[in-house]
Amino acid sequence: MTEEISLKAKIIYGALAVLFVVLLWFGDEGKQPIVYDGIGLQHTMGLINTENALVIKNAAGLIDSEDLRTLGDILAGYSSVASTPAYVMNRGGYTVSMTYSVDQKDSVLELWEQENKIAAWPIEPDQKELTADFTLSRDAKELQFRVNYSGSGTLTIRKFSITPHTLFYTDTYFIIAVFLLLHLAFWLYLKSGRKISGEGLVDACVILGAALVATTPIMHTYLYNADDLCYHLARLEGLKDGILDGQVIPVNILPEGLQNNGYMNAMYPYLFLYIGAFLRICRVSLGFSYKVLLFLSNVGAAGCAYAAVKSMVKSRRSVLMAVVLYTLMPYRFTNMLSRGDLGELLALVFWPMVIAGLYHIVMGDRKKWYFLVIGFSGALQSHILSVAYVAAVCAVTVLLYCVRIVREKRHVELFKAAAYTVLLNAWYVVPFLYYYYNEELDKEVLRWSGYYEQSINLSNMTQSISLYNKQYFSLGLALIGCLGIGVIYLLCEKRGRVSGADGYTLYLFVLGGIFVFMTTGYFPSRALMSNGLFYNIATMMQFPWRFLGPASACFLFVGAASLARSEFLKPYRNVIAAMLIGLNLLIIVTVPTDNNHVPYKDAQSVASKGHETKLGTSVGLFYPHEWRLVDATDDKLTTSVVLSDIGDVSVRDYKKVGTKAAVSYTAVSSEAYIELPLQNYLGYRAQDESGQPVKIERGDGGRMRFFVNGDGAEHRIYVRYGPVPAFVIADVVSALAVIYCLYGGWFCKRLPLFRRSEGEDVDATPGND
């Protein structure tokens, strides 16, 4: 930007910015109550009258015809007939209010958190409205209000509301803060006297624009309930709890998972989830925190595709085309919207860096070996199964080019990349390997898929995404077009006689084709299941269509490089690039996420699909069976202390906050034991009131077991999760590696991706178009 901005333009823009902030502030739902008519409550019996009230009655022994419960259950008076969804709600003060009419006593409004009743208020016949205040001392995971019907008389629920004393969430203030901080950063940049080149500004706009377009399918006021969404929301919320518990880095235990028993976190990468966890600490809603992560993954995919392709291909047109095609490729949308697989979605961000990093190590600019470190580390910190694919591709590439690597002494860069990757990721890898191989974790539940039955039809490869079919997978027409460009250049124009950069492109062409073949039913995966080695690998990977991610990345590079180098296609480059980009943009208009295009269910109600689901409703929090201790099934989980013999030992008090717990007991037999409702993962320590260590043993359902002191006196045991020496060493190693990289300017010199370095090893295509 070379021209000075006029005072008039500054005033107009400033006024518009202020107006935007004011409108955001007035539209904040975080301070508004959640309000339901009776019809809006979840209910198991009852009828809806003309005023949208829920009417529950048992007059003269007549039960509502739609009720599925038995008469005995209803008359017993313990039937929960109506409830709200389950909320993820921040700690603080709230007011609940219910407008009703009832002609019999004993009906009750109850407050539940993770299947524990924490409060109850009677629904009195002589009142028309129940209003009660309650305080949450810590964030709730599954907060739910339930109406227990007495079993007799008529109960009519007209209105129900929950009002925060401050705010439900701070989403609006977070958006305002980001808006202002971006303006401050831009103003400081201009004040520094630096200039933004026209090309750099356009490139940045393409990257941001592609990311925004990719984010549009989630720009509704609610969360679309994808397959694995509940698990990743649980990870996000649990990571926040672990940080507040004092674990910080790393957070190996999600302290309130599994009904407050604690859940192992070290087995699923979580580095990038720290962003969402920080937002949750700032009281941003769970739903919006998750959406911010999705948006940043789109920005990351666009940025990595830009940096990687630009480092290999000279044509600016091909680079920008690659940005759009990779950011909007169908398999990313499948993971983001249909599968809800945040881990694999994040891993896809780094595939372009892996491919570019391998290229630079084996034949390109050897100074850019750090691309592979970024790509491999990013995949490792996102998704374990994806990094297995990355490692396999790296091994095959190194073996294929081993002669060239040795002849040109590129093994030095290869060693640097491997060493830095190990050092930077030791903090996560060491706990993962220890728990995986030494802890009694239930790993067999990972093999729930038979692999071969998840193969896909080759006919799907050209189609656009459709979320109505949950098992829908495609390369999309744009990437098929890239494959066609590769055929024209490599097989027709070059006739297969390639070397150097073209040889690497042919390698990617073949590799992508192999990946696609392995996803289809034409690959004999069913017959190969009789082979023990293949069976173990395949069932652990679960789904063959996971290969679509690396296949898409390979074809992207093939198309971008071939279009830039082809003399035959040179007159048509602009048309081809525009056509492929247009085909990819069509994906957005074919992504249906819901048939409901109106955010508010009821104009009379403040509760909207957005207001509710920002608190995690209709989604829930789910902790899968994998990574639990063996036998820690749902039926064996408990929230209370378990005693071996209530005649020999009695518990006077048990408290738990985060990963810290304390229990007081008296016992008359040293043969008795106590089991605490805590999963006994490595790292927990126990001591008595005098500071002496107490031996921890594995109890039923993975619980923590202690044998008691049977002297008849009162004793107290303190339990807490603490650092494991090997893990601490790994943390220190990774911290020193990061400090060394930052101190040496390793990243700082290379982060400006919009500036081409002198002497860069680029494609030998004539001209820079």
N, C-alpha and C positions, 0 to 999 in steps of 0.2 A: 504494500500500500504506500504509494508515493505522494498522494494528495492529502492536504490538510482537511480534516472534516470541519465543515462550517458550523458556526455557533447555532444557527437555526436548526440544522440537522441534529446537533447534540441535544437541543431542547426538546425537539419532537420525539427523538428516540428515548430520552430520559422520561418524558411524560408517559410514553407507551409502556416502558418498563415498570414504572410505578403503578400504572393501571393494571398491568398483568399481575403484579404482586398483590394488589388490593383485591382483585377478583378471585385469586387463589385463596386468599385469607377468608373472604366471605363464603366461599364454597367449601370450606373445611367441614367434613362430616365427623372428624375425630372427636368433636365436643358434643355432637348430637346424640340423643338417645336412640337405642334400637327399639323399635315399636312394632308389635304384632297385633293384628286382629286375632280373634280366636281361630279363624280359619288358617292363619299363618303358622300356628304351632304344630309340631309333629304330634299326632294323636293316634292311639290304638283303638279307640272306641268313641262313640258320640256322633252327633249330627250337627250340621251347620244350618243356622236359621237365616232368616232374610236379612239380618243385621250383621252377617258374617261372624257371629259369635259361635263358640263351640258349646254345645249343650250335651251334657252327660246325665243320664237319668236311669233310675231303677224304680219305677212306680208300679205298685201292685204286682211285683215279681216279673214285670215285663222288661226285657233287655233289648237295647237297640239292635235292630236286625243286622247291622253291619259289624257288630262286635264279634270277634273271634274267640274271646275268652270264655271260660266256663262260668256259670253262675256262682259256683263255689269260690272261685278265685276272686270274683268281684265282691262278694259278700264278706270275704275274709279281710277286706280293707287294706291290702298291701299292693294294689294294682296301680302302677304308674300309668296314667291314662293320657297324659299330655306332657310335652317337654319342648324345650328349645334345642337348637343344635348345640354341639359341643364347641366351646370357644377356647382359643389360645389368647388369654387376656393378661395384660400387664398388671403387676402388683399396684395396689392403690385402693382408694375408697370408691364405692359404687352405691347406687340406690336401685332397688328393684320395686316395681309397682304392678299390681294386678287389679283390674276392675272386674267385679264378678257379682254373682248372686248365688246363694246356697241356702237350703232349708234344713240341712242336717249338720251336726258336728262331726269332728274327727277327720275331715279332709285336711291335707297339709301341703304346703309348698316347700320343697326341699332343694338345697343347693349341694351339688355333687362335684367332686374333683377327682379324676382318675379312679372312679368307682368307690370313692370314700365320701360318705355324707359328712359335710362340714358345717351345715346349718339347716334349720327347719323353722317354719313359721306357721301357726295354725290359721286355717281359713274359717273365720268366725261367721256364723249365720246372721248376727246382728250388725255386721259391717258390709259395706258395699265396695270398699277398696282396701287392699293390703299394701302398705308401704313399709319397707325395711331397708336399713343401711347395713352394709357389710364391708369388711376390709380384707383384702388379699395381702398377706405378708410376703408372698413371693409370687412370681409369675405362674399362672395356671396353664395347664396343658390341655385339659378336657373339662372345662367348666361348663356345667349344665344345670338348668333349672328343671325340676320335675314336679308335676302335680299328682299327688297321691289321693285318689278318690276313696271316700269312706265306704262306698258300696251301697249306700241308700240315699234316697232323695234325689234332688236335681241340682246339679252344679253347672252354672253357665259362666264361661270365661269370655269376657267381652274385649278387654284390652290387656296387653302385657308389655312392659317396657323395662329396659335397663339403662340407667343414666350414670355416666362417669362424674365424679366430683371434679376432675380436671379434664383429662383427655383419654379416649380409648387408645389413640395412637397419634404419632406426630408426622404423618406422611406429608401433609401440606407444608409444614415448616421445613421439612427436609428438602422438598422441591424448591422452596423459596431460597433456602440457604445455598443449594447448589447453583441456582440461577444467579444469585449475587456473587458467589465465589468465582464463577466462570467469567462474569463481567469484570471482576477485580483483576483476575489473572490476565485477561485480554488488555485491560487498561495498563497494567504494569508492563506487559510486553511492548505496547506502543510507546510507553514512556522510556523504555530502555533504548529506543532508537533503532531497534532491529526492523528489518523490512521483510515482508512476506512476498515471495515471488508469486506471480500469477499461476504458474504451473503447480507450485506447492499448495496454493489455496484451493485450486480445483481438485487436486488429488485428495486433500483432506476432506473436502466436501463430498467426494465420491465415497470415501471410506465411511464417513459419518452417515451419509444418505443411505448407503446400502444397509448399514446397521439399523437405521431407523425403519426402513422398509421391512427388513426381516423381523422387526419387533412389532409391527402393526397388528399381527394376529392376536397378540396378547394385550393390545391396548383397549381392552374392555374393562368394565368395572368389577370384574370378578375373576376367580381362578378357574380355569378349565381343568377338570379333574382327570388328569392323564394317569396312565397305569402306575408308574412309580413315584408320582408326585408326593404322596403321603410320606414315603420313606425319606425323601430328600428334605421335606419340610421338618421332619423329626430330627434329621442330622443338623439342619440349620439352627433349630431351636435348642437342641442339645449342646451344640458347640458354644452357643451364647451362655448357657448354664455352666459349662465347663470353664469358660474364661472367668465368669463371675465367681466361680468356686476357687480360683487361684491357680488353675493349671496353665493358663496362657498358652505357651508353646512348649511342647505339644499338649494337646488335649486328648489324652488316651481314653478317658472314661466320660461318657455322657451321664452325669450324676443322677438325673431324674428319669432316665429311660427305664423301660420295663417296670412300670408302676413303682418308680422310685427305687428299684433294685440296682440300677446302674447298668449301662450297656457299653460294650467295647466299641470304641471309635477308631482305633488305630488301624483297622483292617480295610477301611475305605478312605481313599485320599480326600483331604479336606482343606488344603491350603487356601484355595480361592473362596471357600465358604467363610473365611474370616471376614470378608467384605460384608456379607449378609449378616453375620453375627454381630459385627460392629454396629450395623444399622439397628439390629434388634436391641442392643444395649442402649442405643439412643431412642428407644421406644417407637421406632418405625414399625409398622404392622408386619406380620409374618408374610402375608401375601405380597405386599409391595416390595419387601426385602428380596423375596424370591424373583420378582420381575426385574428388579435392578440387576441381579446376577445374570438373568437371561439377556438383558440388553448389553451388558458388558461382554458377555460371551460373543454376541454378534459383532461388537466393535473389535474384539480380539481376533475373531475369524477374518474380518476384513483387513485389519492391520497386518496380521501375519501373512495373509495371502499377498498383500501389496509388497511387503518387505522381501518375502521369499522369491516371488516371481520377478520382481525388479532386479534382484541380485543375479538372476540367471538369464533374463531376456531383455534385450535392449529396447524393444518396441514399447513405447508408453501406452499405445492403444491396447496391446495384449495384456499389459499389467492391469490397466483399469478394467478390462473385460474380465480378467481372472478374479478381481476383487468382487465384482457383482455376482459372477457365476458361483464362486465358492461360498459366499455369504448366503446366497439364496438357493443353495442346492437342496433338493427334496429330502435327502436323508437327515439333514440338520433339522428340518421342520418336523420330520417324523419323531426324532428324539425330543424335540422341544415341546411339541404339542400333543402328540398321540401317546408316545411311550413315557414322557416325563422323565427321561434318563438324563439328569443333569450331569452326571459323571462323564458319560460318553460324549455328551454335547460339548463339554469343556475340553475333552481330549481332542476332539475334531479341530479345535482352534489351532492346535500345534502341528498337525500333519504337514502343512506346507513348509514349516521351519525344518522338520525332519528331512523332507525330500531335498530341500535346498542345502541343508547342512551336509548331507551325504555327498551331494554333487560337488560342493566346494572342497571337501576333504579328498575325494578321489580324483578330481580333475579341474576344479574351478579355482577361485581365489582362496588359497589355503589360509589366508588370514581370517577368513570367515568361518572357521571351524566352530566358533561359538554358536552359530545357528543351530547346530546339532545339539549342543548343550541346552539351549533354550527349548528346542522342540522336544527332546527326550525328557527333560525335567518337567516341562509343562504337562506332557502326557502322563508321566509318573505321578504327578501331584493332582491328577484329575480322575484317572480310571485305571485300575490294575489290569483288567483284561486288555484294554487298548494298548497299554505299554508292552504287553506280551507281543502284540502284532508289530509294534514299533521295533522291539528288540529283534524279532525275526527278520524284518526287512533290513535292519542294519547289518545283521549277520550275513544274509544272502548278498547284500551289496558289497560288503568288504571281501567276501570270498570271491565274488565275480571279478572284482578289480584288484585283487591282492597283488598281482604282478606289477601293475602300474603303481600301486601304493609303495611297494618296496623299491621299484626302479627310480621313482621320483622322490623317495625319502619322505613320503607323506605320512608314514607311520607315526611321526612326531606329533602331527596335528590330531591324528586319530587317538593317540595316547592322551593328549591334553584333553580332548573332548570326553573321553571315558573317565579320566581322573577327576575332572571338575564335576561331571555328572554325579559320580559316586560321593564326592565330598559335600556337594551342595545339598544332596538329598539324604544324607546319612541320618539326619534327625527323624525322618519318617521311615526309612527302610529298615533300620535296626529294630524298632519296636514291632513293625509288621512281621519281619522274619521270625523274631522271637515268639510272638504270640501264635503265629501260624504253625510253627513246627514244635513248640514246646508246651503250649497251653492246650487244655482239653476242650477245644472249640468244636462245635457241631458243624463240620465242613461238608459232610455228605449231603446236606440239604441243598447245597449249591447245584447238585446234579439233578435237579427236578426235570430238566428238559432232556429228551432223547436226541436232540440235535437235528437228526435227519428229517423229522416231521415238520421242522420249522423252515425247510427249504422253500424257496419262492419260485414262481413261474417266470421264465424269461420274458414272457409277453408283458409283464408289468413294467419293464425297464424304461419304456418310452412315455409312460403316463405321468400326469401331474398328481400331486398328493391329494388324498381324500381321507379325512379323519373319520368318516363313517365306518370304514373298515379298519379295525384296530391293527390288523396284521398287513398293513399296506406298505410296500417298499418299492423304491424306484430310483433310477439314475436321473431320469428326466430328459427331455428332448435336448436341452442345452448341452449337457455333458455327452450325450450321444453324438451331438454335432461336433464336439471337440474330438471325439473318437474318429469321426469321419474325416476331419481335417488332418488328423494324424495318419490315416490311411492314405489320403491323397499325397501328403508330403513324403512320408517315410517309405511307403510301399510302391507308390506310383511314380512320384517325381524322383526320389532317390533310389528306387528299386531295391531297397534293402541294403544298399552299399553305403553304410554310414560309419562314422567314427567320431571320437571326441564328444562334443555336446549332443550331436545328433544320435550317437550311440547310446548316450544316457537317456535321451528321449525315447528311443526304441525300447530300451529296458523298461522304462515306466509304462510304455504302451503294453508290453507283454505282461508285466506284473499286474497292471490293472485288469487285463483280460483274465488272468488266472484267478484273481480275487472274485470277479463276477461269476466265473464258471463255478467256483466253490460255493457260491450262495444258492445255486439253482439245483433243481432236482436231477439235472443231467450229471452232476458230480455224484459218484457212487458212494455217498456217505452212509447209506443204509447198509450196503454190503460191507463197508469197512468197519462197521461197529463191532464186528466179530474179532477185530484185531484189538488186543488189550491196550496198546499204546495209543492208537487212534481214539478208542473209546474214552480213555481217561482225559485226553486233551479236549475232545469234542464235547463231552458232557460238562466239563468245567467251563468251556466257552459258551455253552447253552444254545446260541443262535448262529447259524451260518450267515445270516444277513448282516452281522456286524462287519463283514468284509466290505460292505458297500461304502463305508467311510473312507478307508484307504484307497479303494478303487476310484472313488470320485476325485480324491486328491491327485492321484496319478493321471487320470484323464484330463484334469484341469491343466496340469503342466504340459501334457502332450498337445492340447489344443492351443494354448498360449504360445508355446515355443514354435510349433509347426506353422501357425498363422504368421508369425513374425519372420520366419525364414523362407517360406515358400515363395518362389518367383512366379509360379503358376497362379497362385491365389492373390498375388500382390494387387492387381486392379480391383479386386473384390473385397479387400480387407475391411473397409468401412462398412460395407453392406453386411458382411458375415458377422462382424462384431456386433453391429446393431441388431441383427436378427437373433443372435444367441442371447444377448441381453434382454431383448423383448420377450423371448420364450421363457426366460427365467422369471421375468417380472410377472408373467401370467400365473406363476405358481401362487402368488399372493392372493389373486382374485379367486383362486380355486380352493383355498383353504377354509373350509367351513368349521367353525368352532362351536357354534350354537345357532339354533333357529330363532332364539329370542334376541332381537336387536334393540330392545328397550331396556335400559338399566333398572328402572323401578318397577317392582312387582305391582305395587298398589299406590296410586296417587295420594291416597289418604294416609299412607304410612311412611314414616321417616326411614324405616328399614329398607334398604335397597340391596340388590345382589352384590353391589360393591361394598356397602357398609358392613354387611355380614361377613363376606368371604375375606375381607382384609384381616379379620380375626381368625382365619383358618377354618371356618365352619364348612360343613359338607365335604370336607377333605379328610380331616382327622390326622392323627399322628400314629405312625406304624413302625414298629421295630421288628424286622424279620427274624426268622429263626437262625439264619446263618450268623455266625460270630457270637452266638450265645454259648455259654458253657454247656457241655453235654447234659442232657436231661432237664435243662431249664425251659421246659415247655410252659405254655400259658397256664395250664391247670396246676402247675407246681409253684407258680409265683404267688407270693404273699406279701402283705404290707405290715404284718405283725410278727413279733418274735415267736419262734417255735421252741418249745421245751421238750426235752426227752422224757421227763416225768414231773408232772405238776405237784406231786407229793414230795419230791426231793429238792426242787428248786422253784423259786418264784421271782418274777421280774417286777421291780417297783417302778422303773422308769426307762423309757427308750426314746431317744431323740436323734434325728438325722438332719443335717444341713449340708447339701452338696455331697461331697465324698467323705464328710466327717460325721461320725456317729458315736453315741455313748449309751451304755446300758448299765443300769444298777440292778443288782440281784442279791438274794441270799440263798444259800444252799446248805443242805445237811448231808450231802453225799458228793464226793469227788468223782464219782462215776457218771454223774449227770452232766448234760451239756446244754448249751444254748445255741440256737441257729438264728442269726440275724437276717432280716430281709435285704441282704446285700449279695450281689454276685461276686464270688471269690476270685477275682482276677489278680494276676501278679502285680504287686505294687502296694497292696493294702498291708498295713502294719497295725498291730494292737499292743496296748500296754495297760497295766492296771493303775489304780490310783496312786501307787507308790512309784510309778515310772518303770516297773519291771516288764519286760516283753512277755506277751501272751501268745502261745502258739495257735496259729490259725489252721484249721483243717477244712477239707471239702465236705460239705453236708449234702443233704438231699436237694435235688433241683439246682445244684451249683451254689447253694447258700453257704455263708460263712459260719463255721462251727467252732465253738470254744468249749473246752471242758472246764467246769467251774471249780472254785475253791469251796469245799464242803465243810468249812469250820463254823458255819452258822452265822457269821458276821456279814454285814452288808459290804459288798465290793462293787467297784465300778470299772468297767472296761471302756477304753477310748480307742476308737478305730479311725484311721485316716489313710487316704491314698497319698503316697509320697514318691519321690523320684527313685528310679531304678538306676544303679550306678552305670550300667552299660548304656542306658538311654541318655543319661547326662553327658557322658563322653561323646556320644554321637551328636547331641545338641551343640556342644562346644566346638566340635570339628566343623559342623555346618556353619555355625556362626562365624568362625574364623575364616572360612572360605568365602562367605559373603562379604565380610569386612575387607579381605584381601582384594576381591574383585572391585569393590567400590573405591577402595583407596588407590588402586592402580588405574582407575578410570576405564576399566575394561568395558563396562556397559555405557558409561557416560560418553565415550568417544563414538559409540555406535548407535545410540538411540535415535539421533536425528535421521529418520528414515526417508525424509523428503530431499536429502542432499546426496548426490552421487559422489563417491570418493574418487579421487584421481587414480588413474592406473587400474581401475576396477576391471576384473576379468569378466567381460560381458560378451553377449552373442556377437558374432561377426557379421550380423545383418547390416548391409549398407543403409545409411540414413537413420534418423531417429524420428519415427513417426508416432 
